[in-house]
Structures are given as structure tokens and as C-alpha cells.
């Protein structure tokens, strides 16, 4: 790399504007280009963040010689074509989750990544880079919690609870909408990254409001995607766990993890604080907070707040900057396109489980 700061071209203007551009800037990446399905959105975001290049089409963005990394933040049905083209153009790729629409598309994306072994090709499972979750993983690797007994992971929000919320692509299963892909993919990847291989699951998918008004025309349209997901998962080790991903939560929302073992327990609460109980008769102890607030720069904390996805995105960007300083860039903790394929298989299995109303082996 000859540039002091790697540059990013963003395809999409939703999550990019809300979180990713600023988080990546804080992590040391430079916003160089943007395009959007709505050109006006691209122009607005470019002005907001002083992004030099605005492209009418994603194909011209990936050909820009000033772009080092392509961040794909589009509906999932577009991922396979864009990722393949970006990798063929010599760019590093960060692709939003879920990886694709189905396992077949995810396999094609992995093949494209394997054909470009000297380029980064990662799925944006940024929770892997969140400091608390990394510390939790170290506790598990060190066997601090003993033999694991149970795992619970939850992500909750209220953004599909409002019946007046408009119909968008998120309401359309045919293009990859739904909470299973949006949140469930993150949580399945996190569970696998923390504990190990998942070899079976049972799923129940729920849609809250079956009809919504199209945001552009106002016409009523059927909602075909899910708003709430309950998963029971079985690890290859025999451990069982539960994952809940909901956009129908009437509370304050948030994300949490709790892992219980024979030698201790650990949890990350919805305020993004890390707690442990460790030792003999640990169940009789009070929770001890081990959050290290002093290690978070003020600017990062002010932006990310309690949002683990925002905080994880900052640390992911920092890791990318370090990796691209190397002649052979590698990102040890990142979710590769192979990891994305594995999660896609689990998403497909979850849909099959819901339809068949039975456990599905993976």
C-alpha cells in the first residue's frame, strides 16, 4: 500500500450513513467514494462526510483507481454479483451480512474470494472485534468457565413493532429481508466463533405485521420476511444454546450474551458491560464487572455509545488498516467468505426447520 490511509468505496447509503462511514473513519480508513440505488442519497451522504467521488453505478465505483476497499452495503440479493466483480477488479471487499440469498450464492462468493487470495474478502461480522466479546472468547479458550453448560445470545429492537413503519426491501424475503438475516446471522456467527461448530438447530420465525404501506407509493404490500426469530442450537460438543433476534421488542432493546459453565459464568449485558462470576460455588457470588472503560478513547465512546456494532466496526477498521500494511494482508479474527458460507447454511437450515417444524442437521 502506498497510501497512508486505505480508502473505501461504499455501495449503499443506509447503514453506511448511520454507522459505518464514521466508525471506519475513527478506525483509520478514508471514505473515498459512494454510490446508491437512490442517487440523491449518495449525493447527500457524500456532502455530509466530504466524500470526493459520487458514482451513479456500482460498476464504475469498483473501477475507481482511488478505491482500495469496496464495502457492499446493499440488499443481500446483490452481494454475489458485486463481490465477484470487486474481487476481479483487484479490490479488497467487506460485504454486509447475510452473505447472500442462499447457500449456492454464498458458494459462488467463496469461489471468487479463493481466486483472489491476496485480497481481503470478509463478511462484516464486526462483533468479533468488540473488546468484550474478544475477552469473553479468551475466557473460553483458557477454560476459565470450565465445561460449558448453556449459552444465551439476544439482539432486540423495536424497529418493526410500529405498524405504520413502511414496506421496504427489509419486508421482502425474496431480496434477503428479515431479522434472521439481519441479526440472526450475526448471532449465529458469534456463537460459532465463541464456542465452535454448530451441527443442528431448530427455528421459529414470526412476522409481526403482515401488511405495510409502500414507502414510495403508499400502496399496501404483503410482508414476506420475518420480524422475530427464536433458535435452539446444538454444538458439535453437545452444548445447547438459545438465540433470540427480535425487531418486535417493546423494551429498550439491546444485545446480550450469557455463557454458563461448571467453573463460572460470564455475561455482556444490554448496556454493553461485561460481568463475570468465577470460582468455587460461583453461583453464590455477586456479579463482578470487568469492563475496562479506560481503554476506550473518548471520541470512540461518544460515537458508539452502547451500540456494540458501532464499537466493533471501529476496531474492525483498525484491524484492516494494520492488515493492509502487510504485503500479504490477513485478518485473523475476521469472518471470511468461508465463514459467511457456513452461516448461510445455518440460515437456510433455520428456514427449513421453521417450514418442517423439526430439528435440522447442518
ABEGO torsion letter per residue (X at the ends): XABABBBBBBBEABAAAAAAAAAAAAAGBBBABBBBABAAAAAAAAAAAGBABBBABAAAAAABAABABBBBBBBAAAAAAAAAAAAAAGBBBBBBOBABABAAAAAAAAAAAAABAABBBBBBBAAAABAAAAAAAAAAAAGAAEBBABBBBBBBBAAAABAABBBBAAABAAAGBEAAAAAAAAAAAAAAAAAEBBABBBBBBBBABABBBBAAAGBBBBBABBABBBBBBBBAAGBBBBBBBBAABABAEEBBBBBBBAAEBBBBBAAGBBBBBBEBGAAABBBBBABBAAABBAAAAAAAEABAAAAAAAAAAAAAAAAAABABBBBAABBBAAAAAAAAAAAAAAAAAAAAGBBBBX
